[in-house]
Every structure is written in C-alpha cells, then in structure tokens.
Amino acid sequence: MDKLTREAQEHGEIFESLIFFEKLIPVLSDKNIEKFKSFLDEHAEDHFEFEEKEIFPIILDKGTNEEKNLIEELQSQHKEILDMINQLDKLVSTHGASSSGNNKEKIMKLNTKIIESLLAHARKEDTEIFPIFKKYGNNI
C-alpha cells in the first residue's frame, strides 16, 4: 500500500472513530474515557509520527513556499493536539474520568476540543494536503 493510500485509509478510520467518541461525551464514564484515551494513544500519536517522518519531509523538500507554510501549520497543530492529549491524561490520572462537578466539565470540554481539533485537522489534510501529495506523483 502506498503512503497516500495508507494516509487516506487511516483518515477515514480515525474520522469514524472520532464521530463515535463525540457522541459519547454527554455520557462520560471511566469506561468511555479510557476507550477514548486508548484510541488517542494508539492512533493519534502514531499517525502524526507517520506524517512527520514519511509525508511532510517530501513536501518540505519539493513544495512551494505556500505548501511548506501549510506543512508548518499542520506540524504546529500536531503539537497543539498532542499537548491537549497530555492535558487530558494528567486531568484523568489526577481526578478520574467520572469525577464530578468542575473536573468532569473540564474533561468533557477538553474531549470536545480534542475531537474538534482532530476533525478540523484531518479535513484540512484531506482537502489541501492530499492534492499536493498527488501533484508529486507516486514518489510518496
């Protein structure tokens, strides 16, 4: 499987999972938050690493200044999303997923922000980066 096909397939799978987890936020429980955290640990970090090592360097090497700026923006988003995931880990490890009141609301808001950020990030890659991948042919 070429890198572009792998990337597109992963985006589809991640998108479907994020929509599922978004529906679980109103019924937040230890089980739901642990599933979400496992999903993030398993998919987000590995996916970002793949993009950073396999895809982005090609565009940074061959791309126009505008394309390079787009890659730098996406790299910045990776860092922001990973920082939010780390915040979630700390919050849940300190207070538990099913904590009440203010902590539960913080966890719910952070989950929502992570999901929204990941969805927006994936859409940007799908609409702006995939065409760039195609422009450079099968060398990626």
MARGU-980197 format. One record per atom (N, C-alpha, C): residue in three letters; z, y, x. Coordinates in Angstrom, 3 decimals. Layout:
node r:ALA&up:Z&north:Y&east:X
...
//
This chain:
node r:MET&up:0.000&north:-1.175&east:0.849
node r:MET&up:0.000&north:0.000&east:0.000
node r:MET&up:0.000&north:1.239&east:0.895
node r:ASP&up:-0.927&north:2.160&east:0.646
node r:ASP&up:-0.956&north:3.372&east:1.466
node r:ASP&up:0.190&north:4.307&east:1.090
node r:LYS&up:0.423&north:5.287&east:1.934
node r:LYS&up:1.564&north:6.182&east:1.756
node r:LYS&up:1.476&north:6.989&east:0.467
node r:LEU&up:0.288&north:7.422&east:0.104
node r:LEU&up:0.119&north:8.207&east:-1.111
node r:LEU&up:0.431&north:7.373&east:-2.341
node r:THR&up:-0.042&north:6.141&east:-2.363
node r:THR&up:0.229&north:5.250&east:-3.500
node r:THR&up:1.717&north:4.964&east:-3.602
node r:ARG&up:2.344&north:4.699&east:-2.454
node r:ARG&up:3.788&north:4.451&east:-2.448
node r:ARG&up:4.542&north:5.659&east:-2.994
node r:GLU&up:4.154&north:6.823&east:-2.534
node r:GLU&up:4.817&north:8.065&east:-2.961
node r:GLU&up:4.676&north:8.262&east:-4.468
node r:ALA&up:3.497&north:8.072&east:-4.984
node r:ALA&up:3.248&north:8.249&east:-6.423
node r:ALA&up:4.032&north:7.231&east:-7.244
node r:GLN&up:4.067&north:5.996&east:-6.781
node r:GLN&up:4.802&north:4.957&east:-7.497
node r:GLN&up:6.293&north:5.267&east:-7.515
node r:GLU&up:6.829&north:5.656&east:-6.376
node r:GLU&up:8.255&north:5.990&east:-6.313
node r:GLU&up:8.584&north:7.176&east:-7.206
node r:HIS&up:7.718&north:8.164&east:-7.239
node r:HIS&up:7.962&north:9.323&east:-8.092
node r:HIS&up:8.056&north:8.904&east:-9.547
node r:GLY&up:7.168&north:8.034&east:-9.980
node r:GLY&up:7.202&north:7.557&east:-11.359
node r:GLY&up:8.497&north:6.829&east:-11.675
node r:GLU&up:8.919&north:5.946&east:-10.790
node r:GLU&up:10.150&north:5.193&east:-10.998
node r:GLU&up:11.371&north:6.104&east:-10.996
node r:ILE&up:11.405&north:7.027&east:-10.067
node r:ILE&up:12.539&north:7.951&east:-9.979
node r:ILE&up:12.582&north:8.845&east:-11.215
node r:PHE&up:11.429&north:9.338&east:-11.651
node r:PHE&up:11.367&north:10.202&east:-12.828
node r:PHE&up:11.935&north:9.482&east:-14.052
node r:GLU&up:11.520&north:8.241&east:-14.263
node r:GLU&up:12.022&north:7.469&east:-15.414
node r:GLU&up:13.532&north:7.282&east:-15.337
node r:SER&up:14.037&north:6.970&east:-14.160
node r:SER&up:15.475&north:6.777&east:-13.997
node r:SER&up:16.248&north:8.069&east:-14.245
node r:LEU&up:15.713&north:9.192&east:-13.765
node r:LEU&up:16.399&north:10.474&east:-13.974
node r:LEU&up:16.478&north:10.830&east:-15.452
node r:ILE&up:15.423&north:10.565&east:-16.197
node r:ILE&up:15.444&north:10.819&east:-17.638
node r:ILE&up:16.524&north:9.961&east:-18.295
node r:PHE&up:16.644&north:8.718&east:-17.872
node r:PHE&up:17.681&north:7.828&east:-18.391
node r:PHE&up:19.069&north:8.392&east:-18.092
node r:PHE&up:19.318&north:8.771&east:-16.845
node r:PHE&up:20.636&north:9.291&east:-16.471
node r:PHE&up:20.932&north:10.620&east:-17.160
node r:GLU&up:19.905&north:11.416&east:-17.383
node r:GLU&up:20.106&north:12.683&east:-18.082
node r:GLU&up:20.672&north:12.440&east:-19.480
node r:LYS&up:20.238&north:11.365&east:-20.116
node r:LYS&up:20.739&north:11.028&east:-21.452
node r:LYS&up:22.181&north:10.532&east:-21.415
node r:LEU&up:22.625&north:10.018&east:-20.274
node r:LEU&up:23.986&north:9.504&east:-20.151
node r:LEU&up:25.031&north:10.590&east:-19.896
node r:ILE&up:24.610&north:11.756&east:-19.481
node r:ILE&up:25.571&north:12.802&east:-19.111
node r:ILE&up:26.567&north:13.114&east:-20.232
node r:PRO&up:26.126&north:13.237&east:-21.494
node r:PRO&up:27.122&north:13.540&east:-22.535
node r:PRO&up:28.183&north:12.452&east:-22.721
node r:VAL&up:27.891&north:11.234&east:-22.314
node r:VAL&up:28.864&north:10.143&east:-22.446
node r:VAL&up:29.312&north:9.685&east:-21.057
node r:LEU&up:29.686&north:10.639&east:-20.265
node r:LEU&up:30.063&north:10.394&east:-18.879
node r:LEU&up:31.253&north:9.438&east:-18.808
node r:SER&up:31.120&north:8.418&east:-18.004
node r:SER&up:32.209&north:7.464&east:-17.774
node r:SER&up:32.148&north:7.033&east:-16.318
node r:ASP&up:33.209&north:6.354&east:-15.882
node r:ASP&up:33.225&north:5.855&east:-14.498
node r:ASP&up:32.004&north:4.982&east:-14.230
node r:LYS&up:31.673&north:4.119&east:-15.192
node r:LYS&up:30.552&north:3.197&east:-15.021
node r:LYS&up:29.233&north:3.964&east:-14.896
node r:ASN&up:29.023&north:4.949&east:-15.760
node r:ASN&up:27.782&north:5.735&east:-15.723
node r:ASN&up:27.656&north:6.534&east:-14.436
node r:ILE&up:28.754&north:7.154&east:-14.023
node r:ILE&up:28.695&north:7.981&east:-12.823
node r:ILE&up:28.484&north:7.103&east:-11.594
node r:GLU&up:29.070&north:5.929&east:-11.567
node r:GLU&up:28.862&north:5.027&east:-10.440
node r:GLU&up:27.416&north:4.546&east:-10.391
node r:LYS&up:26.824&north:4.273&east:-11.544
node r:LYS&up:25.407&north:3.890&east:-11.572
node r:LYS&up:24.539&north:5.035&east:-11.064
node r:PHE&up:24.850&north:6.246&east:-11.487
node r:PHE&up:24.081&north:7.409&east:-11.051
node r:PHE&up:24.227&north:7.625&east:-9.548
node r:LYS&up:25.464&north:7.540&east:-9.054
node r:LYS&up:25.689&north:7.710&east:-7.621
node r:LYS&up:24.971&north:6.625&east:-6.824
node r:SER&up:25.001&north:5.396&east:-7.299
node r:SER&up:24.289&north:4.310&east:-6.615
node r:SER&up:22.795&north:4.570&east:-6.589
node r:PHE&up:22.270&north:5.036&east:-7.715
node r:PHE&up:20.850&north:5.379&east:-7.795
node r:PHE&up:20.511&north:6.460&east:-6.771
node r:LEU&up:21.316&north:7.505&east:-6.723
node r:LEU&up:21.069&north:8.595&east:-5.773
node r:LEU&up:21.139&north:8.093&east:-4.337
node r:ASP&up:22.172&north:7.299&east:-4.044
node r:ASP&up:22.335&north:6.778&east:-2.689
node r:ASP&up:21.162&north:5.881&east:-2.297
node r:GLU&up:20.705&north:5.083&east:-3.233
node r:GLU&up:19.643&north:4.125&east:-2.948
node r:GLU&up:18.272&north:4.775&east:-2.877
node r:HIS&up:18.012&north:5.737&east:-3.755
node r:HIS&up:16.649&north:6.246&east:-3.882
node r:HIS&up:16.429&north:7.629&east:-3.275
node r:ALA&up:17.270&north:8.565&east:-3.578
node r:ALA&up:17.000&north:9.952&east:-3.171
node r:ALA&up:16.949&north:10.088&east:-1.648
node r:GLU&up:17.968&north:9.607&east:-0.986
node r:GLU&up:18.028&north:9.780&east:0.466
node r:GLU&up:16.881&north:9.050&east:1.166
node r:ASP&up:16.622&north:7.799&east:0.761
node r:ASP&up:15.523&north:7.033&east:1.369
node r:ASP&up:14.174&north:7.683&east:1.098
node r:HIS&up:13.993&north:8.150&east:-0.119
node r:HIS&up:12.724&north:8.776&east:-0.494
node r:HIS&up:12.502&north:10.062&east:0.303
node r:PHE&up:13.536&north:10.873&east:0.404
node r:PHE&up:13.424&north:12.107&east:1.184
node r:PHE&up:13.119&north:11.790&east:2.649
node r:GLU&up:13.794&north:10.782&east:3.183
node r:GLU&up:13.573&north:10.414&east:4.576
node r:GLU&up:12.127&north:9.970&east:4.798
node r:PHE&up:11.589&north:9.182&east:3.870
node r:PHE&up:10.195&north:8.754&east:3.963
node r:PHE&up:9.265&north:9.967&east:3.989
node r:GLU&up:9.493&north:10.907&east:3.073
node r:GLU&up:8.646&north:12.101&east:3.038
node r:GLU&up:8.758&north:12.900&east:4.335
node r:GLU&up:9.975&north:13.068&east:4.815
node r:GLU&up:10.216&north:13.874&east:6.015
node r:GLU&up:9.584&north:13.252&east:7.263
node r:LYS&up:9.571&north:11.929&east:7.334
node r:LYS&up:9.067&north:11.253&east:8.539
node r:LYS&up:7.592&north:10.867&east:8.438
node r:GLU&up:7.110&north:10.552&east:7.245
node r:GLU&up:5.777&north:9.979&east:7.104
node r:GLU&up:4.735&north:10.930&east:6.509
node r:ILE&up:5.157&north:11.820&east:5.647
node r:ILE&up:4.201&north:12.655&east:4.913
node r:ILE&up:4.184&north:14.090&east:5.434
node r:PHE&up:5.336&north:14.719&east:5.459
node r:PHE&up:5.401&north:16.132&east:5.806
node r:PHE&up:4.850&north:16.454&east:7.194
node r:PRO&up:5.121&north:15.632&east:8.227
node r:PRO&up:4.589&north:15.972&east:9.554
node r:PRO&up:3.059&north:16.089&east:9.591
node r:ILE&up:2.389&north:15.297&east:8.788
node r:ILE&up:0.923&north:15.349&east:8.764
node r:ILE&up:0.449&north:16.687&east:8.229
node r:ILE&up:1.082&north:17.149&east:7.173
node r:ILE&up:0.693&north:18.436&east:6.581
node r:ILE&up:1.117&north:19.578&east:7.489
node r:LEU&up:2.282&north:19.446&east:8.117
node r:LEU&up:2.715&north:20.482&east:9.058
node r:LEU&up:1.778&north:20.561&east:10.255
node r:ASP&up:1.169&north:19.441&east:10.611
node r:ASP&up:0.238&north:19.412&east:11.739
node r:ASP&up:-1.158&north:19.902&east:11.349
node r:LYS&up:-1.654&north:19.470&east:10.198
node r:LYS&up:-3.045&north:19.741&east:9.816
node r:LYS&up:-3.206&north:20.837&east:8.772
node r:GLY&up:-2.142&north:21.187&east:8.111
node r:GLY&up:-2.250&north:22.066&east:6.952
node r:GLY&up:-2.451&north:23.533&east:7.281
node r:THR&up:-2.796&north:24.267&east:6.235
node r:THR&up:-2.906&north:25.717&east:6.336
node r:THR&up:-1.503&north:26.313&east:6.382
node r:ASN&up:-1.409&north:27.588&east:6.663
node r:ASN&up:-0.095&north:28.251&east:6.656
node r:ASN&up:0.566&north:28.139&east:5.287
node r:GLU&up:-0.217&north:28.285&east:4.230
node r:GLU&up:0.321&north:28.173&east:2.871
node r:GLU&up:0.872&north:26.766&east:2.624
node r:GLU&up:0.145&north:25.750&east:3.068
node r:GLU&up:0.603&north:24.368&east:2.895
node r:GLU&up:1.854&north:24.102&east:3.724
node r:LYS&up:1.906&north:24.643&east:4.921
node r:LYS&up:3.092&north:24.485&east:5.766
node r:LYS&up:4.305&north:25.166&east:5.137
node r:ASN&up:4.090&north:26.338&east:4.529
node r:ASN&up:5.184&north:27.024&east:3.838
node r:ASN&up:5.701&north:26.189&east:2.667
node r:LEU&up:4.789&north:25.537&east:1.959
node r:LEU&up:5.178&north:24.673&east:0.851
node r:LEU&up:6.038&north:23.506&east:1.356
node r:ILE&up:5.653&north:22.913&east:2.462
node r:ILE&up:6.430&north:21.815&east:3.041
node r:ILE&up:7.821&north:22.306&east:3.444
node r:GLU&up:7.891&north:23.476&east:4.042
node r:GLU&up:9.193&north:24.030&east:4.423
node r:GLU&up:10.072&north:24.279&east:3.196
node r:GLU&up:9.464&north:24.717&east:2.101
node r:GLU&up:10.198&north:24.903&east:0.847
node r:GLU&up:10.733&north:23.564&east:0.337
node r:LEU&up:9.891&north:22.527&east:0.378
node r:LEU&up:10.321&north:21.203&east:-0.084
node r:LEU&up:11.414&north:20.630&east:0.808
node r:GLN&up:11.320&north:20.859&east:2.110
node r:GLN&up:12.377&north:20.410&east:3.026
node r:GLN&up:13.695&north:21.106&east:2.707
node r:SER&up:13.622&north:22.379&east:2.390
node r:SER&up:14.815&north:23.126&east:2.001
node r:SER&up:15.408&north:22.557&east:0.711
node r:GLN&up:14.544&north:22.199&east:-0.233
node r:GLN&up:15.020&north:21.591&east:-1.474
node r:GLN&up:15.691&north:20.248&east:-1.200
node r:HIS&up:15.140&north:19.468&east:-0.277
node r:HIS&up:15.780&north:18.201&east:0.086
node r:HIS&up:17.216&north:18.448&east:0.533
node r:LYS&up:17.387&north:19.437&east:1.404
node r:LYS&up:18.725&north:19.742&east:1.909
node r:LYS&up:19.656&north:20.181&east:0.769
node r:GLU&up:19.165&north:21.044&east:-0.102
node r:GLU&up:19.982&north:21.514&east:-1.229
node r:GLU&up:20.386&north:20.353&east:-2.137
node r:ILE&up:19.455&north:19.467&east:-2.426
node r:ILE&up:19.753&north:18.328&east:-3.309
node r:ILE&up:20.741&north:17.384&east:-2.635
node r:LEU&up:20.538&north:17.098&east:-1.362
node r:LEU&up:21.482&north:16.228&east:-0.644
node r:LEU&up:22.869&north:16.858&east:-0.570
node r:ASP&up:22.937&north:18.169&east:-0.422
node r:ASP&up:24.235&north:18.871&east:-0.437
node r:ASP&up:24.919&north:18.703&east:-1.798
node r:MET&up:24.141&north:18.802&east:-2.881
node r:MET&up:24.723&north:18.610&east:-4.215
node r:MET&up:25.218&north:17.174&east:-4.392
node r:ILE&up:24.473&north:16.211&east:-3.875
node r:ILE&up:24.891&north:14.809&east:-3.960
node r:ILE&up:26.195&north:14.612&east:-3.198
node r:ASN&up:26.319&north:15.226&east:-2.035
node r:ASN&up:27.572&north:15.154&east:-1.275
node r:ASN&up:28.726&north:15.806&east:-2.037
node r:GLN&up:28.458&north:16.927&east:-2.694
node r:GLN&up:29.484&north:17.579&east:-3.528
node r:GLN&up:29.941&north:16.640&east:-4.633
node r:LEU&up:28.976&north:15.971&east:-5.273
node r:LEU&up:29.305&north:15.029&east:-6.342
node r:LEU&up:30.164&north:13.899&east:-5.800
node r:ASP&up:29.787&north:13.347&east:-4.656
node r:ASP&up:30.581&north:12.274&east:-4.043
node r:ASP&up:32.017&north:12.715&east:-3.809
node r:LYS&up:32.180&north:13.903&east:-3.246
node r:LYS&up:33.532&north:14.416&east:-2.969
node r:LYS&up:34.318&north:14.645&east:-4.253
node r:LEU&up:33.668&north:15.221&east:-5.245
node r:LEU&up:34.335&north:15.512&east:-6.512
node r:LEU&up:34.786&north:14.233&east:-7.202
node r:VAL&up:33.924&north:13.248&east:-7.234
node r:VAL&up:34.265&north:11.988&east:-7.895
node r:VAL&up:35.303&north:11.210&east:-7.101
node r:SER&up:35.188&north:11.210&east:-5.780
node r:SER&up:36.178&north:10.476&east:-4.986
node r:SER&up:37.555&north:11.120&east:-5.071
node r:THR&up:37.599&north:12.431&east:-5.264
node r:THR&up:38.876&north:13.141&east:-5.366
node r:THR&up:39.485&north:13.037&east:-6.761
node r:HIS&up:38.650&north:13.184&east:-7.790
node r:HIS&up:39.174&north:13.295&east:-9.156
node r:HIS&up:38.794&north:12.136&east:-10.070
node r:GLY&up:37.859&north:11.314&east:-9.669
node r:GLY&up:37.392&north:10.227&east:-10.531
node r:GLY&up:36.367&north:10.735&east:-11.524
node r:ALA&up:35.493&north:9.855&east:-11.938
node r:ALA&up:34.399&north:10.240&east:-12.833
node r:ALA&up:34.888&north:10.535&east:-14.236
node r:SER&up:35.932&north:9.858&east:-14.642
node r:SER&up:36.382&north:10.039&east:-16.021
node r:SER&up:37.553&north:11.010&east:-16.122
node r:SER&up:37.702&north:11.870&east:-15.132
node r:SER&up:38.765&north:12.865&east:-15.192
node r:SER&up:38.538&north:13.770&east:-16.395
node r:SER&up:39.540&north:14.479&east:-16.755
node r:SER&up:39.441&north:15.283&east:-17.976
node r:SER&up:39.314&north:16.766&east:-17.644
node r:GLY&up:39.021&north:17.520&east:-18.679
node r:GLY&up:39.017&north:18.969&east:-18.589
node r:GLY&up:38.016&north:19.539&east:-17.617
node r:ASN&up:38.505&north:20.438&east:-16.773
node r:ASN&up:37.668&north:21.207&east:-15.873
node r:ASN&up:36.899&north:20.322&east:-14.885
node r:ASN&up:37.553&north:19.296&east:-14.362
node r:ASN&up:36.880&north:18.422&east:-13.396
node r:ASN&up:35.741&north:17.647&east:-14.038
node r:LYS&up:35.957&north:17.157&east:-15.248
node r:LYS&up:34.897&north:16.433&east:-15.942
node r:LYS&up:33.710&north:17.365&east:-16.201
node r:GLU&up:34.004&north:18.599&east:-16.578
node r:GLU&up:32.928&north:19.565&east:-16.822
node r:GLU&up:32.176&north:19.873&east:-15.527
node r:LYS&up:32.891&north:19.994&east:-14.409
node r:LYS&up:32.242&north:20.231&east:-13.115
node r:LYS&up:31.301&north:19.075&east:-12.769
node r:ILE&up:31.773&north:17.844&east:-12.997
node r:ILE&up:30.957&north:16.667&east:-12.708
node r:ILE&up:29.720&north:16.651&east:-13.594
node r:MET&up:29.897&north:16.944&east:-14.873
node r:MET&up:28.763&north:16.959&east:-15.799
node r:MET&up:27.739&north:18.025&east:-15.394
node r:LYS&up:28.223&north:19.217&east:-15.053
node r:LYS&up:27.314&north:20.296&east:-14.651
node r:LYS&up:26.582&north:19.957&east:-13.357
node r:LEU&up:27.296&north:19.367&east:-12.419
node r:LEU&up:26.680&north:19.001&east:-11.154
node r:LEU&up:25.643&north:17.894&east:-11.360
node r:ASN&up:25.967&north:16.901&east:-12.193
node r:ASN&up:24.989&north:15.857&east:-12.518
node r:ASN&up:23.725&north:16.470&east:-13.114
node r:THR&up:23.906&north:17.382&east:-14.054
node r:THR&up:22.767&north:18.030&east:-14.696
node r:THR&up:21.953&north:18.812&east:-13.681
node r:LYS&up:22.633&north:19.540&east:-12.813
node r:LYS&up:21.932&north:20.336&east:-11.803
node r:LYS&up:21.156&north:19.438&east:-10.835
node r:ILE&up:21.753&north:18.319&east:-10.437
node r:ILE&up:21.060&north:17.386&east:-9.546
node r:ILE&up:19.813&north:16.839&east:-10.222
node r:ILE&up:19.951&north:16.405&east:-11.462
node r:ILE&up:18.810&north:15.841&east:-12.196
node r:ILE&up:17.715&north:16.883&east:-12.366
node r:GLU&up:18.092&north:18.070&east:-12.798
node r:GLU&up:17.087&north:19.129&east:-12.990
node r:GLU&up:16.393&north:19.476&east:-11.678
node r:SER&up:17.159&north:19.535&east:-10.595
node r:SER&up:16.580&north:19.861&east:-9.287
node r:SER&up:15.626&north:18.765&east:-8.816
node r:LEU&up:16.020&north:17.508&east:-8.989
node r:LEU&up:15.159&north:16.399&east:-8.592
node r:LEU&up:13.872&north:16.364&east:-9.417
node r:LEU&up:14.001&north:16.590&east:-10.718
node r:LEU&up:12.809&north:16.585&east:-11.580
node r:LEU&up:11.856&north:17.716&east:-11.210
node r:ALA&up:12.396&north:18.913&east:-11.001
node r:ALA&up:11.549&north:20.055&east:-10.617
node r:ALA&up:10.904&north:19.803&east:-9.255
node r:HIS&up:11.666&north:19.247&east:-8.345
node r:HIS&up:11.159&north:18.943&east:-7.011
node r:HIS&up:10.013&north:17.924&east:-7.092
node r:ALA&up:10.218&north:16.866&east:-7.853
node r:ALA&up:9.183&north:15.828&east:-7.986
node r:ALA&up:7.924&north:16.392&east:-8.646
node r:ARG&up:8.108&north:17.238&east:-9.653
node r:ARG&up:6.936&north:17.852&east:-10.312
node r:ARG&up:6.142&north:18.707&east:-9.324
node r:LYS&up:6.859&north:19.448&east:-8.504
node r:LYS&up:6.186&north:20.300&east:-7.505
node r:LYS&up:5.394&north:19.439&east:-6.528
node r:GLU&up:6.001&north:18.360&east:-6.077
node r:GLU&up:5.276&north:17.465&east:-5.180
node r:GLU&up:4.066&north:16.853&east:-5.882
node r:ASP&up:4.260&north:16.412&east:-7.116
node r:ASP&up:3.159&north:15.784&east:-7.852
node r:ASP&up:1.990&north:16.742&east:-8.066
node r:THR&up:2.297&north:17.993&east:-8.399
node r:THR&up:1.222&north:18.932&east:-8.746
node r:THR&up:0.658&north:19.682&east:-7.546
node r:GLU&up:1.461&north:19.873&east:-6.507
node r:GLU&up:0.996&north:20.681&east:-5.383
node r:GLU&up:0.779&north:19.884&east:-4.093
node r:ILE&up:1.616&north:18.901&east:-3.850
node r:ILE&up:1.513&north:18.158&east:-2.596
node r:ILE&up:0.498&north:17.019&east:-2.686
node r:PHE&up:0.486&north:16.282&east:-3.774
node r:PHE&up:-0.451&north:15.166&east:-3.882
node r:PHE&up:-1.899&north:15.605&east:-3.675
node r:PRO&up:-2.321&north:16.730&east:-4.241
node r:PRO&up:-3.699&north:17.168&east:-3.956
node r:PRO&up:-3.936&north:17.462&east:-2.464
node r:ILE&up:-2.913&north:17.948&east:-1.790
node r:ILE&up:-3.045&north:18.195&east:-0.350
node r:ILE&up:-3.187&north:16.863&east:0.387
node r:PHE&up:-2.376&north:15.855&east:-0.019
node r:PHE&up:-2.486&north:14.526&east:0.580
node r:PHE&up:-3.926&north:14.032&east:0.467
node r:LYS&up:-4.479&north:14.170&east:-0.717
node r:LYS&up:-5.844&north:13.684&east:-0.974
node r:LYS&up:-6.867&north:14.441&east:-0.108
node r:LYS&up:-6.634&north:15.712&east:0.094
node r:LYS&up:-7.553&north:16.527&east:0.886
node r:LYS&up:-7.698&north:16.001&east:2.304
node r:TYR&up:-6.610&north:15.474&east:2.846
node r:TYR&up:-6.645&north:14.971&east:4.208
node r:TYR&up:-7.087&north:13.513&east:4.305
node r:GLY&up:-7.434&north:12.939&east:3.171
node r:GLY&up:-8.003&north:11.595&east:3.159
node r:GLY&up:-6.983&north:10.491&east:3.315
node r:ASN&up:-7.464&north:9.352&east:3.710
node r:ASN&up:-6.635&north:8.155&east:3.804
node r:ASN&up:-5.864&north:8.058&east:5.100
node r:ASN&up:-5.905&north:9.116&east:5.881
node r:ASN&up:-5.164&north:9.091&east:7.148
node r:ASN&up:-3.668&north:9.188&east:6.957
node r:ILE&up:-3.252&north:9.405&east:5.726
node r:ILE&up:-1.824&north:9.466&east:5.483
node r:ILE&up:-1.379&north:8.215&east:4.799
//
